[in-house]
């Protein structure tokens, strides 16, 4: 077996483990996401799991980076419409809302809450979220569309709002209320 094939297999196994971790976080919550459950969900051996992630902290730190990477990929795919001539501010906000909601966002929120009391997770989350914020701003900025582009302060406010909406959606599952909150956010900023 070539070294390249082994590296590719290792990369695919890590990807399966990280995807399984996100699935477990969304379906079972942080407290019930265990090494055994991730191993079972990924369909890998215990040896394969600990070869790539020797501890739960290592696995969760990997998940932090994986969530940020996946959110950014989704945003960049969605933002291609902005580069094709769309310069509307409201479209940027709605686009970000669509990317910053759903299962991937919920997995990220589970990790955020856990980072409050887990120093390893906190230390991994802070720089990953800063970089994600920087890259979100870059992905949503279109040259020549200054009035439609969001300022850094507006982007921070919007991300706080979107996180709050995601958390409170657990208690009020009516998506109309989320859309109304987004429209009010837009209206308050002209």
MOKA-V661683 format. One record per residue. N is the residue number from 0. RES is the residue in one small letter. PHI is phi in whole degrees, 0 to 359 (NA if undefined). PSI is psi in degrees with one decimal (* if undefined). NEAR is the number of other ideal C-beta (glycine too) atoms within 10 Angstrom. Layout:
# MOKA-V661683
N/RES/PHI/PSI/NEAR + N/RES/PHI/PSI/NEAR
This chain:
# MOKA-V661683
0/x/NA/134.6/6 + 1/x/284/158.0/7 + 2/x/297/-36.8/7 + 3/x/298/-43.2/8 + 4/x/296/-42.2/9 + 5/x/296/-40.0/10 + 6/x/295/-41.3/10 + 7/x/295/-42.3/11 + 8/x/297/-40.3/12 + 9/x/297/-41.4/13 + 10/x/298/-43.0/11 + 11/x/294/-38.6/10 + 12/x/295/-44.7/17 + 13/x/301/-42.6/18 + 14/x/299/-44.9/12 + 15/x/298/-41.0/18 + 16/x/294/-41.5/23 + 17/x/291/-41.5/23 + 18/x/297/-41.2/17 + 19/x/297/-37.4/22 + 20/x/297/-44.9/27 + 21/x/297/-41.5/23 + 22/x/301/-45.7/17 + 23/x/296/-41.6/22 + 24/x/300/-42.4/25 + 25/x/287/-45.7/18 + 26/x/281/-31.0/14 + 27/x/238/-12.5/14 + 28/x/85/166.8/13 + 29/x/299/-47.4/18 + 30/x/300/-31.4/8 + 31/x/261/5.5/10 + 32/x/272/106.5/27 + 33/x/242/165.0/13 + 34/x/302/-44.1/17 + 35/x/299/-43.9/10 + 36/x/294/-41.7/16 + 37/x/296/-45.0/26 + 38/x/303/-47.7/20 + 39/x/296/-45.0/13 + 40/x/297/-39.3/19 + 41/x/284/-20.3/21 + 42/x/70/39.5/9 + 43/x/240/166.4/17 + 44/x/283/161.3/11 + 45/x/300/-39.3/10 + 46/x/299/-42.2/9 + 47/x/296/-41.2/18 + 48/x/299/-52.9/21 + 49/x/286/-20.3/14 + 50/x/295/-40.5/13 + 51/x/269/-34.9/18 + 52/x/221/99.3/22 + 53/x/288/-19.5/11 + 54/x/217/165.1/11 + 55/x/297/-38.6/16 + 56/x/300/-44.3/14 + 57/x/299/-42.0/14 + 58/x/296/-43.0/23 + 59/x/291/-37.4/24 + 60/x/297/-42.2/20 + 61/x/300/-38.9/17 + 62/x/294/-37.5/27 + 63/x/303/-50.4/27 + 64/x/293/-34.6/16 + 65/x/292/-42.0/22 + 66/x/299/-47.9/27 + 67/x/300/-43.5/23 + 68/x/298/-46.2/14 + 69/x/294/-39.8/18 + 70/x/297/-42.3/19 + 71/x/293/-40.6/17 + 72/x/300/-44.5/12 + 73/x/296/-41.6/17 + 74/x/294/-43.9/20 + 75/x/297/-40.3/15 + 76/x/298/-46.1/11 + 77/x/291/-31.8/16 + 78/x/285/-7.4/22 + 79/x/300/-29.7/10 + 80/x/295/-29.7/11 + 81/x/293/-34.6/20 + 82/x/283/-13.2/10 + 83/x/265/25.2/8 + 84/x/109/-10.0/8 + 85/x/279/125.1/15 + 86/x/237/15.5/14 + 87/x/285/132.6/13 + 88/x/297/-44.1/17 + 89/x/298/-36.7/12 + 90/x/296/-39.0/15 + 91/x/298/-44.1/25 + 92/x/295/-46.0/23 + 93/x/294/-37.1/16 + 94/x/297/-47.2/20 + 95/x/297/-40.5/22 + 96/x/300/-42.6/20 + 97/x/295/-36.1/12 + 98/x/282/-35.3/23 + 99/x/265/42.2/21 + 100/x/211/176.6/17 + 101/x/87/-173.8/12 + 102/x/302/-41.4/12 + 103/x/297/-42.1/19 + 104/x/294/-39.0/22 + 105/x/297/-39.7/20 + 106/x/299/-42.9/26 + 107/x/298/-40.4/27 + 108/x/295/-37.8/18 + 109/x/301/-42.2/23 + 110/x/292/-38.4/28 + 111/x/301/-48.1/18 + 112/x/296/-39.8/14 + 113/x/293/-31.5/19 + 114/x/295/-19.0/20 + 115/x/301/-35.4/9 + 116/x/240/3.0/8 + 117/x/244/103.6/18 + 118/x/300/-38.2/9 + 119/x/296/-44.3/15 + 120/x/294/-42.3/22 + 121/x/300/-46.8/15 + 122/x/296/-29.6/13 + 123/x/279/-34.7/22 + 124/x/288/-41.5/24 + 125/x/302/-54.6/12 + 126/x/292/-32.5/12 + 127/x/295/-41.4/19 + 128/x/289/-36.1/18 + 129/x/298/-45.5/11 + 130/x/294/-40.3/13 + 131/x/299/-45.0/21 + 132/x/300/-43.0/15 + 133/x/297/-43.7/12 + 134/x/287/-29.7/16 + 135/x/296/-47.1/23 + 136/x/301/-42.9/16 + 137/x/296/-42.8/12 + 138/x/292/-30.3/21 + 139/x/270/-5.7/24 + 140/x/268/129.1/16 + 141/x/241/127.5/17 + 142/x/304/136.4/7 + 143/x/81/3.9/7 + 144/x/243/43.5/16 + 145/x/307/-42.4/9 + 146/x/293/-29.0/8 + 147/x/273/-22.7/18 + 148/x/290/145.9/18 + 149/x/274/140.6/19 + 150/x/286/167.1/10 + 151/x/298/-40.8/10 + 152/x/297/-44.3/8 + 153/x/298/-41.1/16 + 154/x/296/-43.1/20 + 155/x/299/-46.2/13 + 156/x/300/-43.2/15 + 157/x/295/-43.1/22 + 158/x/297/-39.4/16 + 159/x/298/-44.1/10 + 160/x/298/-45.4/18 + 161/x/296/-39.3/21 + 162/x/295/-42.2/16 + 163/x/298/-41.9/11 + 164/x/297/-41.4/21 + 165/x/296/-42.4/18 + 166/x/294/-45.6/13 + 167/x/284/-14.1/13 + 168/x/296/-18.8/16 + 169/x/298/-35.3/9 + 170/x/264/-19.5/6 + 171/x/223/89.9/11 + 172/x/281/18.3/9 + 173/x/273/108.6/9 + 174/x/295/-19.2/11 + 175/x/298/-35.7/8 + 176/x/294/-37.2/13 + 177/x/297/-47.2/19 + 178/x/300/-41.2/13 + 179/x/298/-44.2/11 + 180/x/298/-40.1/16 + 181/x/295/-43.5/19 + 182/x/296/-38.5/13 + 183/x/292/-39.0/11 + 184/x/301/-45.4/17 + 185/x/297/-44.6/15 + 186/x/297/-34.5/9 + 187/x/288/-16.2/8 + 188/x/248/9.1/13 + 189/x/63/*/6
